Amino acid sequence: MLIYFKKGVCNKLVLIFCVLVTWLFGHFYHELLVAYEQNGTLAQSEYSWVFRLLLNCLGYSTIVLPAFILYKYLERTNYFDKISNTTWLSRILHACFAEQNERLPESVKLKEEGQHETLELVFCFSGLMAAYLVWGLLQEKIMTQDYTLRDGRVVRFADSQFLVFINRASACALALARLRCAGAPLFAAPLYKFGYCSLSNILSAWCQYEALKYVSFPTQVLSKSCKVIPVMLMGKLISRNTYELYEYASALLISVGMVMFMYGSHDDYAASTATSVSGVCLLALYMSCDSFTSSWQGALFARYSLRPLQMMGAVTLCSCALSAAALLRAPRGPLLALLQHPIFVSDCVLLSASSALGQVLIYRTIARFGAVVFTIIMTLRQAVSILVSCAVYGHAVSAGGALGVLLVFAAVFLRLHCRRRHKRAPQPA
């Protein structure tokens, strides 16, 4: 009896210590953020994004560090082998840090094994195309447009963290509500394992929004066209994936073709080549984090047989906690003023709705076809959106641009053809 009493006291002390660490880091983060906002010279520097990134990471640490301390304590004491899953606290700890034994019932499983793989691929592509076309336009509008308030003040939105939060919050609410209605388990894997890709996901989103302050939108799109190769390299590093020679060749051809197409499809792409060092660094960080995110999610799908909504709910829940930790401590004066502007609010609502729909299709595509195919789909989406823009606004496409788009689609068909032949080939015994 005395042993259990001592263990209970020790558990409570650890929890109190974690809360204290959260409060101390949060207070320190708030003080640094206020000092940064009051330092006009630092805030207006070209490299001010470095300080904002470090401040954001400090804000995330108010969640990450206490969670790490708690996890190591539970692991060292073999907490889940000794404590029954009866109280609300033990259930929360079990969902966050313990391996889940519950699996999705057969009656509510999603029919991912579609009868026609090609039709499902077309559905995912068209859905992603529509959702992220709207999302991209609204993202550029919110980050680059001035909003005129009722008192005549002109305010430009500058808090990328807020957009990350509302996008993840809407997606989280959608996923958890759908899983609850279906009677499916919300978490089919330890929640902390989703924290890695969640952190890289919000960092990549923040870098993407922040990069628009330093580079043009066409330059950002151009950088995304070369993301297939980093995703393959990250998959090889994380999941020890092996790729055939045709997969490397098609990835290289897609990247080269997209660069040729974008340079030859619109004058803006040629004019946007000269950019700042800050813009290049942010785009490189974005590509690295985004490649890690999809590769890690692919590894979790394979290990735990997760459903897309389970992945989406867990990742976005972690993202909400991390981004809220950084957001709640930040000065909210300009943001509160903008939230009274009806156009800004409607832009944010549409942005979060398109993001939530896009994320549903993202996780379904990764679960069904893998991270590399998803990246190729998103690359093709950019090519199609540019073709539509050229058709609508009458932009000319040069011979090099036409050759580039032919090269992209030829590479895709080559990949599909080789993949079909590879599947039909007899496997060695």
C-alpha positions in Angstrom: 0.0 0.0 0.0 2.8 2.4 0.9 4.6 1.6 -2.4 1.5 2.5 -4.4 1.1 5.7 -2.3 4.7 6.7 -3.1 4.2 6.0 -6.8 1.1 8.1 -6.8 2.9 11.0 -5.1 5.8 10.7 -7.5 3.5 10.7 -10.6 1.8 13.9 -9.3 5.2 15.6 -8.7 6.3 14.8 -12.3 3.1 16.2 -13.7 3.5 19.4 -11.5 7.1 19.7 -12.7 5.9 19.4 -16.4 3.3 22.1 -15.8 5.9 24.3 -14.2 8.3 23.8 -17.1 5.5 24.7 -19.5 4.7 27.9 -17.6 8.4 29.0 -17.3 9.1 28.4 -21.0 5.8 30.1 -22.0 6.7 33.2 -19.8 10.2 33.3 -21.2 8.9 33.0 -24.8 6.4 35.9 -24.2 9.0 38.2 -22.8 11.4 37.5 -25.8 8.5 38.0 -28.2 7.5 41.4 -26.7 11.2 42.5 -26.7 11.4 41.5 -30.4 8.3 43.4 -31.3 9.5 46.5 -29.6 12.9 46.4 -31.3 12.0 48.1 -34.6 15.5 47.6 -36.1 15.5 43.9 -35.6 11.9 43.4 -36.8 12.6 45.2 -40.0 15.8 43.4 -40.8 15.9 41.2 -43.9 16.9 38.3 -41.6 14.2 39.0 -39.0 12.6 35.6 -40.1 15.5 33.8 -38.3 14.5 35.4 -35.0 10.8 34.7 -35.6 11.6 31.1 -36.4 13.7 30.7 -33.3 10.9 32.3 -31.3 8.4 29.9 -32.8 10.6 27.0 -31.9 10.8 28.3 -28.3 7.0 28.5 -28.3 6.8 24.9 -29.6 9.2 23.8 -26.8 6.6 24.7 -24.2 4.8 21.6 -25.4 7.6 19.4 -26.7 9.9 19.6 -23.7 7.4 18.7 -21.0 6.0 16.0 -23.2 9.5 14.6 -23.6 10.2 14.6 -19.9 6.9 12.9 -19.2 7.5 10.3 -21.9 11.0 9.4 -20.5 9.5 9.1 -17.0 6.7 6.8 -18.1 9.1 4.7 -20.1 11.6 4.4 -17.2 9.0 3.4 -14.6 7.1 1.0 -17.0 4.0 3.0 -16.2 1.6 1.2 -18.6 2.6 -2.2 -17.3 1.6 -1.3 -13.8 -1.4 1.1 -14.1 -4.8 0.1 -15.4 -6.4 2.2 -18.0 -9.3 3.4 -15.8 -9.0 7.0 -14.8 -9.2 10.0 -17.3 -5.5 10.8 -16.7 -4.3 7.3 -17.4 -6.4 7.2 -20.6 -4.9 10.4 -21.8 -1.4 9.2 -21.1 -2.2 5.9 -22.8 -3.4 7.7 -25.9 -0.3 9.9 -26.0 2.5 7.5 -25.2 1.4 3.8 -25.3 1.1 1.4 -28.2 -2.5 1.1 -29.2 -4.0 -2.4 -29.4 -7.4 -1.3 -30.7 -7.9 -1.6 -34.4 -10.6 -0.2 -36.7 -13.6 -2.6 -36.9 -14.2 -4.3 -40.2 -17.7 -2.7 -40.4 -16.3 0.8 -40.5 -13.2 0.4 -42.5 -12.8 2.7 -45.4 -12.9 0.9 -48.7 -9.4 1.9 -49.7 -8.9 -1.2 -51.9 -10.9 0.5 -54.7 -12.0 -1.6 -57.7 -10.3 0.8 -60.1 -7.0 2.3 -59.0 -6.9 4.6 -62.0 -10.3 6.1 -61.2 -9.2 6.7 -57.6 -6.0 8.3 -58.7 -8.0 10.7 -61.0 -10.3 11.5 -58.2 -7.5 12.3 -55.8 -5.7 14.4 -58.5 -8.8 16.4 -59.4 -9.8 17.0 -55.8 -6.3 18.2 -54.8 -6.3 20.4 -57.9 -9.5 22.2 -57.0 -8.8 22.5 -53.3 -5.3 23.8 -53.5 -6.0 26.1 -56.5 -8.4 28.0 -54.2 -6.0 27.6 -51.2 -3.0 29.0 -53.2 -4.9 32.1 -54.4 -6.2 32.9 -51.0 -2.8 32.4 -49.4 -1.2 34.9 -51.8 -4.1 37.3 -51.2 -3.9 37.2 -47.4 -0.2 37.5 -47.2 0.3 40.3 -49.8 -2.9 42.4 -49.7 -3.5 45.5 -47.5 -6.8 45.5 -45.5 -8.4 48.8 -44.7 -10.1 48.9 -41.3 -13.2 50.9 -40.4 -11.1 53.6 -38.7 -9.2 54.2 -41.9 -6.0 52.3 -40.9 -4.3 50.2 -43.5 -3.1 46.9 -42.0 -1.2 44.1 -43.7 -1.5 40.6 -42.2 1.9 39.3 -41.0 1.2 36.5 -38.5 1.9 33.3 -40.5 1.4 31.3 -37.3 -2.3 32.2 -37.2 -2.9 30.8 -40.6 -1.2 27.6 -39.7 -3.4 27.2 -36.6 -6.8 27.8 -38.3 -5.9 25.5 -41.2 -4.9 22.7 -38.8 -7.9 23.3 -36.4 -10.5 23.0 -39.2 -8.9 19.8 -40.5 -8.7 18.4 -37.0 -12.3 19.1 -36.2 -13.4 17.5 -39.5 -11.3 14.3 -39.0 -12.2 13.7 -35.4 -15.9 14.4 -36.0 -16.0 11.9 -38.9 -14.1 9.2 -36.9 -16.5 9.7 -34.0 -19.6 9.4 -36.2 -18.1 6.2 -37.8 -17.4 4.7 -34.3 -13.7 4.3 -35.2 -10.9 4.7 -32.7 -9.5 8.2 -32.8 -5.9 7.2 -32.2 -4.5 3.9 -33.6 -0.9 4.7 -32.7 0.9 6.6 -29.9 0.1 10.2 -30.3 3.7 11.3 -29.7 4.8 9.6 -32.9 2.7 11.9 -34.9 4.4 14.8 -33.2 7.5 14.5 -35.4 5.7 15.0 -38.7 3.4 17.5 -37.0 6.3 19.7 -36.1 7.9 19.4 -39.5 4.4 20.1 -41.0 3.8 23.4 -39.2 7.4 24.4 -39.8 7.0 23.8 -43.6 3.7 25.7 -43.6 5.2 28.6 -41.7 8.2 28.7 -44.1 5.9 28.6 -47.1 3.8 31.6 -45.8 6.9 33.5 -44.7 8.7 33.0 -48.0 6.1 35.0 -49.8 7.5 38.1 -48.0 10.9 37.5 -49.7 10.2 35.8 -53.0 7.4 36.1 -55.6 4.7 33.5 -55.8 6.0 32.1 -59.1 9.4 31.6 -57.5 7.8 29.6 -54.7 5.8 27.5 -57.2 9.0 26.9 -59.2 10.8 25.5 -56.1 7.9 23.1 -55.5 8.3 21.6 -58.9 11.6 20.0 -57.9 10.3 18.4 -54.7 10.0 14.9 -56.1 13.7 14.1 -55.7 14.0 15.3 -52.0 10.9 13.2 -51.1 12.5 10.1 -52.6 15.8 10.8 -50.7 13.9 11.3 -47.5 11.9 8.1 -48.0 15.2 6.2 -48.5 16.6 7.8 -45.3 13.5 7.3 -43.1 11.9 4.1 -44.3 14.8 2.5 -46.1 12.7 2.5 -49.3 14.3 1.2 -52.5 13.5 2.7 -55.8 13.9 1.4 -59.3 16.0 3.1 -61.9 12.9 4.2 -63.8 11.6 6.0 -60.7 14.8 8.1 -60.3 14.7 8.8 -64.1 11.1 9.9 -64.1 11.6 12.1 -61.0 14.5 13.8 -62.7 12.6 14.3 -66.0 9.6 15.7 -64.1 11.7 18.3 -62.3 13.6 19.3 -65.5 10.4 19.5 -67.5 8.6 21.6 -64.8 11.5 24.1 -64.7 11.4 24.4 -68.5 7.6 24.7 -68.6 7.5 27.4 -65.9 10.2 29.5 -67.5 8.5 29.3 -70.8 4.8 29.7 -69.7 4.8 33.1 -68.1 7.1 36.1 -67.9 6.8 36.3 -64.1 8.8 33.1 -63.7 11.7 34.5 -65.7 11.5 37.8 -63.8 11.5 36.1 -60.4 14.9 34.4 -60.6 16.7 37.1 -58.7 15.7 36.7 -55.1 17.1 37.2 -51.7 19.2 34.9 -49.6 16.4 34.8 -47.0 13.9 33.6 -49.6 16.3 30.8 -50.8 16.8 29.7 -47.2 13.1 29.6 -46.4 12.3 27.7 -49.5 15.1 25.1 -48.8 13.8 24.7 -45.2 10.3 24.3 -46.5 11.2 21.6 -49.0 13.2 19.7 -46.4 10.5 19.8 -43.8 7.7 19.0 -46.3 9.7 16.0 -47.7 10.2 14.7 -44.1 6.5 15.1 -43.3 5.1 13.0 -46.2 7.9 10.4 -45.8 7.3 10.0 -42.1 3.5 9.8 -42.6 4.1 7.1 -45.2 6.1 5.1 -42.7 3.4 5.4 -40.0 0.7 4.3 -42.5 2.8 1.2 -43.3 3.6 0.3 -39.7 0.2 0.8 -38.0 -2.2 0.3 -40.9 -3.7 3.6 -40.3 -6.7 5.1 -42.1 -6.3 8.5 -43.7 -8.7 10.2 -41.2 -6.8 8.7 -38.3 -3.6 10.1 -39.6 -5.2 13.5 -40.3 -6.8 13.8 -36.9 -3.7 12.9 -34.9 -1.3 15.0 -36.9 -3.6 18.1 -37.0 -4.3 17.7 -33.2 -0.6 17.8 -32.5 -0.2 20.7 -34.9 -3.0 22.6 -33.1 -1.3 22.1 -29.7 2.1 23.2 -31.0 0.9 26.3 -33.0 -1.4 27.4 -30.2 1.4 27.3 -27.7 3.3 29.8 -29.9 0.2 31.8 -30.9 -1.4 32.3 -27.5 1.7 34.0 -26.1 2.1 36.4 -29.0 0.9 40.0 -29.0 -2.6 39.9 -30.6 -3.4 43.6 -31.2 -3.1 43.7 -35.0 -4.7 40.3 -35.3 -7.7 41.2 -33.2 -8.2 44.3 -35.4 -8.1 42.3 -38.6 -10.6 39.7 -37.2 -13.2 42.6 -37.2 -12.7 43.0 -41.0 -15.4 40.9 -42.8 -13.3 40.3 -45.9 -10.3 39.1 -43.9 -12.5 36.7 -41.9 -14.2 35.3 -45.1 -10.8 34.9 -46.7 -9.6 32.9 -43.6 -12.7 30.8 -43.5 -12.4 29.8 -47.2 -8.7 29.2 -46.7 -9.2 26.8 -43.8 -12.1 25.0 -45.6 -10.0 24.4 -48.8 -7.1 23.4 -46.6 -9.2 20.9 -44.7 -10.6 19.3 -47.9 -7.1 19.2 -49.4 -5.7 17.5 -46.3 -8.4 14.8 -46.5 -7.2 14.0 -50.0 -3.6 14.3 -49.1 -3.7 11.6 -46.4 -5.9 9.4 -48.6 -3.4 9.7 -51.5 -0.3 9.0 -49.3 -2.1 6.0 -47.7 -3.2 4.6 -51.0 -0.3 5.4 -53.4 2.7 6.6 -51.2 4.5 9.9 -50.6 6.3 9.9 -54.0 3.1 9.5 -56.1 1.5 12.2 -54.0 4.3 14.6 -54.7 4.1 13.9 -58.4 0.4 14.6 -58.3 1.0 18.0 -56.6 3.7 18.8 -59.2 1.3 18.0 -62.0 -1.4 20.2 -60.2 1.0 23.1 -60.6 1.5 22.5 -64.3 -2.3 22.2 -64.9 -3.0 25.4 -62.9 -0.4 27.3 -65.0 -1.9 25.9 -68.3 -5.3 27.1 -67.1 -3.9 30.5 -66.3 -2.3 30.7 -69.8 -5.6 29.7 -71.5 -7.7 32.1 -69.4 -5.5 35.2 -69.6 -3.9 34.6 -73.0 -0.3 34.1 -71.8 1.9 32.7 -74.5 3.8 29.5 -74.0 7.2 29.3 -75.6 8.6 26.3 -77.5 10.8 25.5 -74.5 7.8 25.7 -72.2 5.8 23.4 -74.5 8.7 20.9 -74.6 8.9 21.0 -70.8 5.2 20.1 -70.3 5.5 17.3 -72.9 8.5 16.1 -70.9 6.6 16.1 -67.6 3.6 14.1 -69.0 5.9 11.8 -70.8 7.8 11.1 -67.6 4.5 10.4 -65.8 3.3 8.0 -68.4 6.8 6.3 -68.4 6.5 5.8 -64.7 3.0 4.4 -64.9 4.0 2.0 -67.7 7.1 0.8 -66.0 5.2 0.4 -62.7 2.6 -1.8 -64.4 5.2 -3.9 -66.1 7.0 -4.3 -62.8 3.9 -5.5 -61.0 3.1 -8.0 -63.7 6.7 -9.4 -63.8 7.1 -12.7 -61.9 8.6 -12.3 -58.5 11.6 -14.3 -57.5 10.8 -17.2 -55.2 
